Amino acid sequence: MGKAGTKKETKLEKAQKLILELLTKRKVMCLEELEAELLAYGISSRTGRDARKQLESRLSYDWCQGRKTVALITE
């Protein structure tokens, strides 16, 4: 029997989940580091960028020592 009715996670969904996990653990990351982590998990820069765009309302961007940083918005 197959896995009828089970939905396979898309790369975009995987990227969003990973971004949220990483930022929950580390609070703030340089964008370059985040992209490197995603690449290590087989997620392209473009998919990572698309995932960040969909998570836009939950992310905050800033600059630290000339590097762009990203963090989860805490309420």
C-alpha positions, 0 to 999 in steps of 0.5 A, a space after each residue: 500500500 502506498 502513502 495515499 493522502 499524505 502530503 510531502 513537504 515542499 522545499 519552500 515549506 522545509 526552508 520556512 520550518 528550518 529558518 524558524 528553527 534556526 532563529 528560535 535557537 540563535 535569536 539573531 543571525 547574519 543573513 550570510 550565515 542563514 543562507 549557508 545553513 540552508 545550503 547545507 540542508 540542500 535548500 537553494 538561495 532562491 528558495 531561502 529568499 522565497 521562504 523569508 519573503 513568505 515569513 516577512 511578517 515574522 522576521 526583522 532585519 537589521 545591520 551589525 558590523 556592516 552585515 545584514 542580520 535577521 531575527 524573529 519578531 518577538 511580541 
